Amino acid sequence: MDDGPLNPDQERLWHALGLGPRWRERTAAGGADAAAGPVPAPVAGLDWDGLEHAVASCTACGLCQTRTQTVFGVGSRTASWMFVGEAPGAEEDARGEPFVGQAGRLLDNMLAAAGLARDEGQGEPVFIANVLKCRPPGNRNPDAAEVQACAPFLQRQVQLLQPRIIVVMGRFAAQCLLGTDASIASLRGRTHEYRVGTAAIPVVVTYHPAYLLRNLADKAKSWEDLCLARGALAGVGARPA
Ligand code: SF4
């Protein structure tokens, strides 16, 4: 990852996410040096149920006009693993759950192979969410205003969950959350970092399951990414009670 000055596209994405300089490649010296900024009110003080209600009733960007329903996220709210994708697609919009349909089944199979599961009792629990909680029409790329409007929800989800590892799936989510225009290829294979308060959460970048459906040869690389994430999690201390 280029640690030099951000280019205009990077600046736009960072500011759109409202993240500030919090995502950094993990370094031997301990990674990012900037603390997380405050989550804008009223999201900052919400618990899980309050946050889910706030998302369900959100009209902060134009996607509220075309969605069938919001897609908050799924899985255990005490999970150590968090998976983050881009935005709901048509099936997710219809069902209100992220990563369903063919890509979702592939994700579930990969999770199962790693001993993980979105459903309680089926494996080590995970929580799955997207950068955006509403479907962009026609599955177009989200624009900067939409990302900016929705960013506090994902920030709060991370704060509430306090995952021990975050796996970012796909180019858009990786670029947004890492504040870079670097390619997936250049972001994979190393551990990045996300700071929440004083906690530094390891972040691993991998391919989006929909991409893997079209590029089966890269499934092996995605497996490597999960193994990298597993190793990164093993190196993290226990989450404070
Ligand atoms: Fe609100 Fe996010 Fe949906 Fe936009 S995408 S309406 S900010 S929940």
Residues whose N, C-alpha, C, O or C-beta is under 5 A from the ligand:
A	BS01	SF4	V55 C58 T59 A60 C61 L63 C64 L132 K133 C134 E146 A149 C150
